[in-house]
Amino acid sequence: MSCCQAKETFKKAIDTVRLLSADGVQKANSGHPGMPMGCADYAFTLWSEFLRFDPKNPEWYGRDRFVLSAGHGSMLLYSLLHLFGFGLEMDDLKQFRQWGSKTPGHPEFGHTAGVDVTTGPLASGLASAVGMAIGLKQFAARMDNSCLFNQKVYVISGDGCMMEGTSHEACAIAGHQKLDNLILFYDDNSITIEGSTSLATSEDVGARFAAYGWNVLRINGQCVKQIKAALTLAHACKDKPTIIIGKTTIGYGAPKLAGSCEAHGAPLGADELAATKAALGFDPAQSFVVPADVRELCNKLIAEKQSAAAQWNEKLAAFQAAAPAEKIVLLDALLKRSVPANILDALLKAVPEKATATRNSGGAIMQAAAVLVPALTGGSADLNPSTKTYLKGLGDFTPANRAGRNIHYGIRELGMGMISNGLALNGGAIPFSSTFMVFADYMKPALRLAAIQNLHEIFVFTHDSIFVGEDGPTHQPIEQLAMFRAIPGMTVIRPADSYETAHAWAVALQANGPVIICLTRQNVPNLPPEAVSRMAVAKGAYVVSCEENFEMILIGTGSELSCAMGAAEILRKEGRKVRVVSMPSWELFEKQSAEYKESVLPASCCKRIVVEAGYPMGWERYVGKKGLILGIDHFGASGPCEKLAQEYGFTAEGVADHARAYCKG
């Protein structure tokens, strides 16, 4: 094939991506054709000449990561996955956005082979890509081999990603950390749903990223020569992430709609699509077409990618053969994210004997966990001294120490959550992130995406109730527990003492999916030995103490379990027979057999009282119509935690008073 023919075939391949994307949207009568059509030049150039992957092994660790942060342009990614042999057939493209298809409206991790992250909420993909870049740097440093483990993270973002605050938080961290393995293409087409971006923004994105410490390149995003040059420069850049600002035309190739907001979020229409095909040299009467020479080119590229992957695998085998035994053990532990089978026993040994806040015992338990679980890494939103989540002796992740396992996120909760998601997606890490529970409000999108993707990561939220005290209602969580429990796929654990905290960490480290651990600021007593011996946090709820022929069940979570236990003792002295149940996790309890649930909360006892200093919504399922929920349906107040407990009735005496009145009623 002559040079001229090769260029013509390459251009035809780019236009094939444009038209496959437009055809998919047109057939579905739903979707976003404009972005894929405008970004096809960059995307195909990247995938064909720079991106490392093995379509027969989509999870191959030696691959570069590709993140379509502008997830609404999903047909761009699906077209590429089809052309490069990831198992998406033409019929899959024809089923875009349909029930049960492999081509949903936005890319979904774990659903479609070759999708490295679920995207759609703008900038979430970009922020998670920062986590991937951190994870790759950290992994390479811990293996002492930045030549073998030198993968890149490539991102395509649009104007929406640039506007969303998530991008500010995450990209500032990326610049500070000098993540030169991160390459971002900004599809600067100046169009959003409502029209021109000038309606809402006039900032200089390049200047903003330069201020973050990024390498800023500006190109014509439809010029392959400039795209190749920019990617080559980005590869050569050291100590800075790169943003390539590509000026593009949304809906490129469409005679009437190119450059308009009408091309953003709706099909081109039959006539405009036919005219587009004609303008690009394709048959207007045909749809979902891959010309023979384009198919031949892509097959050739696939073979080259697979050959390169095989060579990398050989280098990995050589590395494994030559590396010290402890390094191979570490490699295996990171890739498998291994957790010792006896992790609970080991963590229980770290439990402080005296009464303390569960944030304190949680910190001590984390130290033991970090030694036993090499994959554990993470940080807090500038709150390590308060959340007690700093891993002592394991170093800080910095440009000078990529092996450090403590990540300083600064006061950027949403960016932290999304980056933590990226660490989990990258492989090789069980990430944790931490802040005060009330500030989980800033993290809700990250929590939701962690659950959607079923990511194994741990969120540690301390200062978990009104007993934050003097900081007042702005810092006292009320509705956050209800929010956590409302997220499908999220496991929420609110331990009552240091022993339950050790159990919670054991569950979290072995979980299949994300886990939230809620910890106290104030001191709480440890449960008595007889309760510790029957402790079953992994089952969500268990009997703490009980009398024969009990007439009432008191259910407590977190710090309120101790006042439920105190109330039970008061009531028992008055001749009442009481069972006390600790229920640190609804989600874990719901996974148990009907027999186990009946053994803890027998249907024969309908007098049930829940004690939890949070919004009461949802507890009806456990107390029934005749039960009593002692919660808080209003915001707190500033004052010592002891005073708040007294005023709001969260004392042993207060709960006992409610129980007496309840029984009389």
N, C-alpha and C positions, 0 to 999 in steps of 0.2 A: 504494500500500500504506500503510495506516495505521501509526502508531507502534506500536500494540499488535500488529498483524500482523507488523511487522518484528521486534519482540522475540521473538515466538513462533517465527518462522522461524529467527532466530539461535539460539534455544535448541534448536530441532529439529536445526539443523546440528551443534551441539555433541554432541547425543545420537547423531546419525548417525556422528560420529567414534568415539564410544564403542562403538556396535554393530558398525560395520565392523571395528573392532579385535577385538572379542570374537568375531565371526563368523570372522575369519581364523584366530585361535588355535584355535577350536573345530573348524574343518574340518581344520586341520593336526594336531589332537590333540597340539599342542605349542606352547609359547610362554608369554607373560606378558600376560594381559589386564588385570590390576589397575591397573598404572601408567597405561596409556593411558586407561582409564576415569576415573581420578582426575584426570588432567592435561588432559583434553579441553577444559575450560572455558578454561584459560589458553592452551593451544596454539592453539585456533581463534581466540580473541580476538587473539592476537599475529599470527597469519598473516593474518587478515582486515583488521585495522586499523592495524598497525604495521610489519610486516615488508615490506621492499622486495625484489621479485624479478620476474623475467620468465620465466614457465614455458616460453616458446618458445626461450629462450636461458639455460639453467640456469647457465652459466659467466659470465654477464654481470658485468663487474667492478664495476658500480655497485650490485650487490645487497648487502643485508645478509647476514651469515652466520648460519646456524642450525645449532646443534650439539645433537643429542640425546645428551648424555653418558650418560644412563641408557639405553644402547643396547638393553637387553633389551626395552624398550617399543617396539620397532621398528614394530609395527603402527600406532602413533600417527602416526609419520612417513609411512608408506606410505598411510594413509588420507588424510592431508593432501595428499600429492603427487597422489593420485588426484583429489581434489575440486578442486584448484587447477591441473589441466591439465598436469602434468609428463610425461604419456605413460604413466603406470601405469593400465592398464585394469582393469575389474572382474575379468576373468579372472586378472590378475596378483595381485590380492588373494586370489583363491581358491587361488592356488598358493603361498601363504606357506610358507616353509621347505622347499619341494620342489626337487628336482634341476633345475638349469638355470633357475630362476625369477628374475625381477627383484626378488623380495622375500625375500632370505635372512634367516636368523634374527636377525642383527644388521646394521645399516646398513653398507654397503660403498662407500667412495669409489671412483669410477670404474666401478662396476657398475650403479648405479641413478641415473638423472638426478635431480638435486636434492639428492643426499646430499653434503654438504660435507666430511665426515670419516668415516672408519671408526671406529665405537665399539662398545663391548661391555665391554672391561676397564674397570671402574668408575673414574671420575675422569680417564681418559685423554683423553676428549673435552673435558672442562672445561679441563684443562691445555693441550691443543692450542688451545683457544679463546683462551687468553691470548696464545699466539703469533700467532693471527690478528689480535687486537686491536693487538698491537705492530706487526705488519706494516702494518696499515691506517694507523696513526698515522705510521709512518715514511714510507710512500708519500706520504701527504698533505703531509707537511713537505717532502719532497724535490721535490714539485711546486709548493710554495708556494701550495697551495690546499686549505684545510681545509673550505671550503664545498662544493666539488664532491665531494671525496673524504672524505666524513664518514659512511661506513657504520658500522653497529653490528654487534656480535656478540652474538647471543642464545643462551643455553644453558639447557637443562633438565637438572637433576641431581636425584638422589635421595639417600636416606640413605646408600647404599653409597658414592657419590661423596664425601660429606662425611667418611666414616670413613677412606677410603683416604689414605695419606700423600701421594700425588701432589697431592691438592687443597690440602694445607697448603703445599707448596713453591710451586706455581704461583700460588695465590691471594695468598700473601704478596708475591710479585713484582708481581702485578697492582695490589695496594694501594700498594706502594712506588712504582710507576711511574704511579699516578693515572690508570689507564686508564678514563676515563669513557665510552668507547665499548663497554664490556663490561657486559652486563646478564644476570644469572644468576637463573633461577627455581629455587628449592629446593623440590622436591615433598616437603613434610614430612608424610608419611602415617604415620610412626611404626611402619612394618612392614618387616621383612626376612624372608628365607626361614624362619628358625627361629622367628619370632614377633615379639613386640614389641621395638622397638629398646632398650627399657629393660633387656633382658637383657645388653647389652654396652656401652651408652653412656648417659651422663647429662649430657654437656656442653651448654652454651648456644652453639649454632652462631652465633646473631646476635652474641653478645658476642665470639666468636672473630673473626668477620669485621670487626666494629667495630675490634678491636685491629689488624687488618691495614690499616685505613684505608679500609674500604668504607662505602658508604652502605647502611644496613640498613633495609628496609621489611618490615613484617609484615602479612599479609592473610589473609582467608578465600579459599583457592585455588579455591573453587567459586562465588565471587561475581563475576560479570562486571563489575559496577560498580566493585568494589574492584580488580579486575585492571586495568581501563582506567586508573584513577586512579594505580595504582602504576607502570604503564608510562609514563604521562605525567610523573610525578615523576622517574623514572629518566632519561628523555630530557632533562629540564631540569637534572639534577645535573651540576655541573662539578667536575673534578679528583678524582673518585672513581668507581670501578666500583660498581655497584649489585647487591645481592642482595635478591631479593624472596622472602621466606620465606612460602610459601603452605601453610596448613594444609589438607590434603586428606584424602579418604577413599579408600583403595585399593579398586578395584572398585566405585566409586560407581554406584549404580543397581541393583546386584544385591541382591535382597531378603534373602537369607540370608548371602551371602559377603562383602558389602561390609564393609570394615574388618578383614578377617581375613587371616592369612598364606596361607590356602588360595587366595585370589584372586591371589597373587603370581605363581606360576610354573607354573600348570596351567590347562587349559580350565575354564570355569565348569561345564560339563556341560550336556546338552541341556535338562533340566528347568529349571535355574537360568537359563540363557540365555533360554529362552522366557518365564520369569517376569520377567526383566529387561526384555525388549522390551515386555511388557504394561504393566509399571510405568511405562515411559517413553512409552507411547502409540503403540507400533509394533505391527505384526501379528506375533504370536509364530510364525506358520507360515512367515514369509518371512525369507530371509537375504540379506545383501549388497544392501541396499536403500538408494538415495538418493532421498528424496522429491523430487517435481518442483519444489517451491518452494525447497528447499535447493539443488538443481542450478542453478536460475535465479539464486539469490543468489550462488553461487560463480562462475558465468559472468560475472555483473556485476562481481564483485570482480576476476576475471582481467582483464577489459577495462580496469579502472581501473589495475591494476598495470602492464599493458603500456603504457598511455598515459603513466604516470609514468616508465617506463623510456625511452620515446621522448623525453620532455622532457629527461631526464638526458643522453641521447646527443646531443641538440642542444646542450646546454651544454658537453659534452665537445668537440664539433666547434668551438664558438666559442672554447673555451680553446685548442685546438690552432691555430686560425687566428691568435690574438692573442699567444700565448706566444713568447718568443725561440726561435730555432732550436735552441740548445743544450738548452733545456728539452724540446723535442719529441723530440730525439735521445735524451735521458735517459728520457722516457716510453716510447718504443719499446723501448729497451734493457731497461728494467725489466719491462714487460709480456711481452716475448719471452724475458727472461732470457738475453740475447745473450752469446755468448762468441766472441771473434775467431777466425777460422779458423787464424791463425798463432800461437795461444796458446802452443804448446810452444816455438817459437823464442824468443818473448819471455821466457818463464819461464827458459829455459836461460841467458839473459843475466844473470839474477839469482843464479846459482849461485856460492857462495863458492869461491875457488880452493884455499884450504887445507883440511886435514882438520878436520872439525867434526862435532858431533852432528847427526843429521838433523832434530832438533827445531829447531836453530838455522838450518840451511839452509831448513827448511820455513817458518820465520818470515820469512826474507828473501824467499822465493819468494811467500809470501802477500801481501807488500806490493806486489809487481809485479802479482799477480793482481787485487788490489783496485782498482788504477788502471784496469785493462783490462776488468774485469767489474763494472759498477756494481751488479749485483744481489747481489754477495757481501756478506754481513753475518752477524754472529754474535758469539760470545764463549766464555768458559770458565767453569768452576765455581771461580772465585776463584783461577785458576792461570795467568793470562796471563804473569807473569814466568818461570814454569817451562815452559809449553807454547809460549811465543813466538808466541801467536796474536792479539796486539793489533794492530789496523790503525792504524798511525801516521798522525796528521794527519786522521783521518776522524771524530773526535768520538765522544762517548759518547751512547747513547740515554738520555735523561732527560726528565722533564716539561718542562724548560726548553729542551731541544734534541732534538726528535723526529726530526731528520734524522740524528742520530749513528748510525754503522754498527757501533759496538762495544756489545754488550749485556752488562751485568754481571749474571750469574745468581746470584752468591753460591755458597755451598757447598750446592748443590741439584742434583745430577747428574740425577736422574730428572725433576724439573721442567724442567730445561734441555733434556733430550732431547725431552720432549713439546712444549714451547714451540717448539723448533726444527722439529718436525713441523708445527706450526700455521703457522709462517712459510712453510714450503714449500707447504702446502695453500692458503694465502691467495693465492698468486701474487705476482709482482713481486720475489721474493727467491730466491737460492740460499744457504740458511743453512748455517753451520758451527757446530759445538759441540766443546768440547775439555775433556779431563781426563786424568789418568794412566790408563794402560790397565787397570790392576787395578780401577779404580773404574768401569769399564764394567759391572761386575756390577750397580751401582745403576741402570744405564741399559737393561738388557736389554729390558724391556717397550717402551721407546721405539724401540729398534733394530728389534725385531720388527715393530712397527706401521709404521715407516718402510718396511720391506721389503714388508709386506703391501700398502701403498698405493702402492708404487713411487715414493716421493718423491725428488725430486732434492735431496739434501742431503749434506753432508760431515761425517763424524765424525773428528776428529783426536785420536788417542790416543798420547801420548808415554810415555817411561819404559817401553819395551815388552818388557822381559825381566828376567832375574835380574841383569842388569848395572846395574840401579838401585843395587845394591851395599849400602851400609851400612844402608839403610832396612829391609832384611830381608824375610822371607817375606810379611809382610802387604802389602807394597808391590811385590812382585816377581810379575808375571803369569806364570802357568804354563799354565792351561787356557783362558785368554781367546781365544787365536787359534783354538783348536778350536771354541769357542763361536761366534765370529764366522763361521767357515766353515760352520757347521751351519745358519745362518739362510738359508733359500731366498731368492734374489733380492738378497742382499747381496754387493757386490763388496769384497773385502778386498785391500789392497795394502800390502806390507811392504818398502819400498825399502831398498837396500843402501848407498847413498851419496847425496850431494847431487844428482847428476845424475838418478839414479832418482827422487829426491823431486820434482824438477821434472816429470819424466814423469808421476809419480803424480798431481800436482796438475792437469796438463793432462787426464789421463783423467777425474779426478773432476769437473772443471768442465764437461766435455762428456758426462757420463754420462747414461744414461736409468735413473735409480734411485739408491738410496743407496750411498755409498762410504765405507769405513773406511780411513784412512791411519794406519799404525802407525810411530812414529818413536822413535829412540834418545835416551837421556839422555847416553850416553858418546860420545866422538869416534870417528868411523870415517873411514878414508882414502877419497878419491875413486878410482874405478876408472881404470885407465890409458886414454889417449886411444883406443887401438885398440878397447877394450871400449865406450867411450862412443860411438864411431862406429857400432857395430852394435847399440846399445841398443834394446830393443823391449819396454818395460814394457807398452805397450798390448796386446801379444800374450800377456802373462802370464809368459812365460819365453823365454829366448834363450841362445845360446852365448856365454859370456864369453871363453873361450880353449879351444883344442883342438889336438891333435896327430893326424897321420894314423894310421890303424889303432889308434885308442885302444881300450884294454881295460877302462876304468873311467870312470864318470861320477860326479862330485861335484856335488851340488845344494845350493845355499845360499840362504837368504833373509836379508834384513836385515843386521844386523851380523855374522852368522855367514858371510856370503859371503866376507868377507876372510880368515877363517881357513881356509875351504875352498880359496881361491886359494893361500894360503900352504902348505897341505898338498900341493896339487898340485905346487908348485915343488919341495918336498922329495922327493916321489915321483918326479918327472921326473929329478932329479939321480941317482936310484938306478936309472934306466933304465926306469921304468914310463911308459906312455903314457896320459895322462889328459885327459878333457874336463871343463870346469867350466861349469855351467849356473846362471844366476840365475833363480829362480822367485818373483818378488815377488807373484804373484797366481794362485791356482788357478782362480778363476772366469773370469778373462780368458783363461787358457790353454785352458780347456775350450771356449771359444767359437771356437777356431781350427780350421782344417781338419785332417783326419786327416793330410794330407801335411805340414803345418807341424809338427804334434806329433811326427810320425815323424822329421822333420829335426832336432828338438831332442833327443828321447829315442828313438833308434832301437831297435827291438825286438831287433836283433842284439846289443846290448850289455846283458847282464843283470846285470853287476856295477855296482850303483848304491848310492851312499851319500848320504843326506840329512843336512844339518847345520842344525839349527834349535833354539834354546834355548827350546823350548816343549813342550807335551804332544804325544807322537808320533802320536797317533791320526789316521788318515786318510792318512798318507803312504804307506801300503801300495800305494795305487793307482798311485804313480809309481815305486816301487822294486821292486814285485813280491815274490813269495814268497822270492826269493833275495837280496833287497836288505838293506841295513843302515840303520837309522834312529838317528841320534845326536841324541836329544832329552832331555827331562827329564820323568820320570814321578813326581816328588816335589816338595815345596815347597823353596824356596831357603833361604838363610841370610844372616845379616848379616855383611858384610865388604867390603873393597875389591873392585871389579869385576874387577880383574886376578887377585886371589886366587881368586875364584869361577870365573873362566875356567879357571884352572890346575886347581883341584880337580875341576871337572866335565868337564874334557877339551875345552873349547871354545877350544883354541889350535891353531895350525898343527901343532905337534908332536903334540898329543894326537889330532887327527884323522888325521894320518899314521900314528900307532901303530895306531889302530883299523883303518885301511885295510890295513896290512900283515897284521894278524891275520886280517882278513876274507878277504883273498886266499889266505892259507895254508889257511884252512878250506875 
